[in-house]
Each structure stands twice: as structure tokens, then as C-alpha cells.
């Protein structure tokens, strides 16, 4: 059970004080406040959200700094969900929901809360991922309309063309991850995405007609990254279009990305939610390398998110660029890349 801490009961008391039994309401910090706060925030980042809960007991000011960091990300698809509402105090969601900015959920019949209930207590969600196809018909669009969404990953098979034009939550989106769609063609189907006024990053995991790719690149005016993200690129080629057709798309914004299977996807989302490298950031690096001709010719036809050996595929100029990034990818190279 997550311990609920009342701010009025958090004190710091020097061990040598003659008033050891009398709580102090205020203890002046020994360091400048900005530096002290930075130290505690770095400590919280290093130990993670669960380990950071002990920092809440240090002092009221530390509690006020760290508590929003702990509950900024709700991951309900991890092996050990955080927050774990099944084991927590019944009032936990009501108490911390306003702190959540990023939420990952999947279909779980044993879940304590429906997605609609979660969103009603979490009005500040900017990054929402709904990763179970059975949730397609249960997406609470009306509740989502009230959110300040910037990133959305979900199934859209049951959405209509008009939804993309009229639903308020689409207006602010910069990143859209399409897991399934209402069709595979351009007219009155994928053409709807051109009406999202702030879209800069697009990922499509489902099947599309080949003509959709150049059309989206041409008509999405702010698009910076466009990724096809199938689980198995080989089958994707076999079912959709040929490698030769794909090679004809000469646009540095476009790439084919091989995503990891579950639970790697959950891990990738969590990293991105906490400021690390996720598949969006990885795609941006690939796009930049393509723009500057950093890849050895011919460049890879698709890029595995897990275990991509950058040094193997970069030319001399690319290696100099890559070494300057101090890039850290937590997944080691795969056997194929060694």
C-alpha cells in the first residue's frame, strides 16, 4: 500500500538538538534552494518512482518537489504497474491523478478503474497510449476531448473520417501512433490525417496502400518524422508492397522501423515518458543521419529499434557525429549485428 503522508507531519530534527522531542515546522536548508532541489531531483531520477517515495519523508519542501516527479508517469501495462491501484489506498487516484501527465493502459478485465474513470481523475494527460485492440470500442472520446493531449497511441479502426476533423483532442496532437485504422486507402481514409494542424510525428503499424506514404509526406505540412513500424518487416513487405517500391521513396523524413515485441514496447514507452530515448527519438536520429548522408551506401532498408549497430552502418563523417552524441541505448547489439 502506498503510504499517504500528511505535509503537516514531515519535519527534520537535528540529532544534537536539545529540543529533540519538539518538532520543527521549518528547517532552513544548508544549500541554496535551487541546488538542493536539483540534488533531490537527480536522486529521484536515479532510484526511480518507487524508490523515491522515501524522499517524501525528508522535509516538506522535498515532499513538494519530488511528489509530482513520482506520479508524473502512470504505467498500467508494466509487469508491476505503477501506481498499483489494486494494492493502494482507495483514495490514491483521487489524490494523485492531477499529477499524471503520461498514461499507458491496456485491456484488463480485472482493472480497478475503467479508462474513462482514470481520465476523469487525470485531467492533465499530454501523452496517452491505449494498447489493446479490445479497447477500440471503449475509447472515451468525450473524456479525451477535455485533455491537453500532445501524443496519442491507439487503435482507430472504429473511428470515422469526420472524427479526425471534428474531435477536439486531435487538434493539439504533435505525435500520433496509429495501431489500426478505418481502411488502407487514401481518399476519405488516411487523407484525414492531413487535417491534424499540429502533426509533426507519425507512426503507422497497420497495413496501408503504397500510395498513402508519398501522399502523407506531401500533404502533412508540418511532418518531420514518418515511420512505418511493423513487428516483422519481412511479412510487411510480403503483404503490402515490395522493397523496390519502398526504396523509391527518397525522403529523409521517412523510415521503416522494426519495433520490439512486448514487453519491449512497454519499456520503450516508459523510457520516452521519463525523458530517455524512445522510438520517436530514435527515428529523429535516423532521419537526421539520412539528411546529412551519414549512412554507408546502401543504407539499411529498415532499422531495428533494438540492437541497431550504428557504428557498423555509419561512414566516417557519421561516426564523428555519433561519437559526439554520447548516445546511450540500453539494449545491447543483437547477434546479427555483431
N, C-alpha and C positions, 0 to 999 in steps of 0.2 A: 504494500500500500504506500502511495506517495505521501510523505509527511507534509501536512499543512502547517505552515509556520506563520504565526502572527507577528507582524513587524514590531509590535509593542513589547515583545518578549525576546528580542535579539539585542544582545549587549556584548561589549568587550570589556573585560575587567583585568587590569594588571595583577599578576600573582603576588607582587610585593606590596600591594596597596593595603593600608591599614583598614580600609573600608571594604574588605573583600566580600562581605555579605550584603553590601548595598549596591544594587545595580546602577550602572551609569547610563543615562539616556543618550549622552553624546560623548564620543571619544575622538579627539582631533587626530587626523591621520598624520603619520610621521613623514609622508612623502607628499609632493604636490598631487592634488586630486586627479588630474589627468593622467599622470604617470601611474598612480596607484590603480586607477581604473583599468588602464591598459594591461598592467601586470595580471590582474584578476581575469580579464577577458581572454588573455593568452593562455592562462592556466585552464580556464573553462574550455577553450578550444582543444587543448591537448588531451584532456581527460574525457571529453565527450559529454553529452547531456546528462546521462545517468550519473557519471562520476562528479558532475558539477553541483549536484544537489547539496553536497556537504558544504560548499562555499556559501550557501544561503545562510548558514549559521554564524558566519564570521562577524558581520555587523549589518546594521540596517541599510547603510549605503551600498554595501557589497550585494546584499539581497536585491536591492533595486536595480543594480547594474546587471546582475547575472540572470535573474529570473526571466527576463524577456529573451535572452540568448538560449536558455534551456528549452523553452517552449515555442521557439520560432518555427521549428520543423516538426510536423506530425507525420510519422511514417507508420501506417497501419498495415503494411504488407511485409514488413521485416519479420524474420523468424521470431524475434521478440519485439512486438510492436511498441512504439513509443509515441505518445504515452500509452500505457496499458490500462485502458479504461475498465477492463474486467476486474482488475485487481486493485484499482484505485478507489479513493473516496468518491461516493456518488456525486458530490458537488465539484469534482475536479474539472470537468468540461466547462461548467458554468464559470469557474474561477479563472481558467487559463485560456479559454477559447479565443478571446480577443487578442491574445499574444501571437497566435498562429498566423504565419504568412505563407507557408508552403505545406501542401497536404497531398499525400499519396494514399489512395484507397483501392481496394479490390472487393470483389463479391465474397461475402462471408455470411452465411445464414445465421451463424452464431454471434454475429456482431452485436454489441450492446446498443449501438446507435445506427440509425439509417443515415445515408449520405445527406438527406435533407435536414435531419436533426443536427448533424455535425456542422453543416454550413450555416445553420441558423445561429449557432453559438460562435462561429468563426467568421466574422464579417470582414476581416482584413486579408483574406487569402488572395495572393497575387499569382501563385503558382499551384495549379491543380492538376493532378494526374489520376484518372479513373481507368484502371487497367483490367477490368473483367468484362468480357463481351456480354455477360448476362445483365450487366448494369445498363446496357444501351437504352432499354425502355424505361429505366428508372432514373435517368439523369434529370435532376430537378432544375430545369431550365429557368423557371421563375426565380428560384433562390439564387442561382448563378448570376442572374441579371443584376443583382444587387452588389456583387463582388467587384473589387478593383482588379480584375484579372489581367495579367500580362502574359502568362504562359498556361497553355492548356494541352493536355494529352488525353485523348479519349476516342471512343468509337462513335461514328456519326452515320451509321447505316440507316437509322430511323429518323434522321433529320431531313427536312425538305429544303429545296433551293432557297425558298423565301426566308428560312430560319437564319441563313448566313447574312441576309440583307437586313433583317429586322431585329434580331435578338441583340439587346444592348451589350451582353458580355463579350460579343465578338469584336466590338468597336476598339477596345483598348489592347487587344492581343498583339504582341510582337512575335511570340513563338507559338507555333501550332504543330502538334504531333498527331497526325491522322492515322489511327489504327485500323479503321474500316470506314467505308464511305457509301454514299447512296447509289453510286454507279461507278463506271470505269471510263466514261467518255467526257468530252469537253463541254459541249453545249448543254446548258441548263444542269450541269453536274459540277465538274471541277472548276468550271468558269466562275462559280460562286465565290471561290477563294480570292478572286481579283477584287472583290468588293470589300475586303477587310482593309481598312485605311492605314493601319499601322503595322502590317505584317512584314517582318524582316527575316524571319527564320521559319522554314517549312520543312517538315519531315513527313514522308508518306510510307507506311509499311505495307499497305494493301496493293492489290493489282490495279494497274491503270493502262489505258490505251497509250501507245507510244506518243501520239500527237499531244497528249496532255503536258508532257515535260517541256518542250520548247514553247508551248503556249503560256504556261505559268511563268517561265523565265522571261518571256516577252512582255506580259501584261501585268504582273505584280510589280508595281513601280518602285517599291522600296526594298524588294527582296535582295538579301545579301547572301543567304545560305539556303540551298535547296538540296535535301538529301532523300534518296530512296534507302529505306532501312529494313530490308528483308532479313529474316533469320538465316536463310540459306540462299545466297546469290545464285548458285547453280540452278536450283529449281525456279528461281525468279526469272532467269533468262529463258529457261525452257517453256515457261507458261506465258510470258509476256512479250518479250522481244529479244532480238539477237544481240550478241556482244558487238557486232559490227555496227548495228544501229546506235547502240549506246555510245560507241567511240566517236560517232559523228557529232555528238553534242559538244561543241567547243565553247564551253562557258566555265570560267573558273569558279563560279558560284555553285556549280552542280557536282555532286559526288554520290557514289554508291557506297553505303556504309554497312558492313556486316555487324549487326548487334549481337551481344552475348545472350544466351538463354537465361531464363530465370534460375537462380536469384541474382545473376549478374546485372540484369536490368535494374533491379531494386537498388543494388549497391551503387550503380552509376547515377541513378536519380538522386540518391542520398548525398553523394559527393557533390553533385552540382548544387543541390539545395543548400549545402553548407559552405559554398564558395570554392569548391575544388573543380577539377577538370571533369566534365561530363561529356556526353556525346555531342552536345551543341558546341562546346568549346573545342572539342577535338575536330569537329567539322570546320570550324573557323580557321584552325591552324592548317588543315589540309588545303582549304581554299586559298589562304594566303601563300602557301608554298606553291600552289598551282599558278597563282597570279604572277609570282616572281620567277617562275621556271626553275624551281629548286629541285624538282624530281628528275632522276635519271630517266632518259627516254629509252623505251616507252614507260610512262608512269603506270602505277598499278591501276587495273581496271576497277577494282573495288578495294576498300580499306577496312580491314578488321579492327573493330573497336578494341578488342582485347589482344594484346601481344603484337601490335604492329611495330615492326623494327624500322624506325625512322632512319637510322644511320645506314641501313642497307640500301635504302631507296633514294637517298639524297645525294646530289652532286657536291662538288667542293664548296660552292657558294652556299648551298643549303646546309651543309654540315657546320659552316661557320655561324650561320643564323641559328641553327638548332642548339649549338653549344651555348650561345648567349641567352637562350630562353631559360636555362636551368630547369628544364621540364622534368617533372616527376610524374610518372604513370605507375600506379600501384600494382598493375598487372604485369608479370614478367613476360618476356618474349615466348611465343609458342614454339613448339619443336620444329614446326615448318620453317620458322624464320631464323633458326639458329644455324 
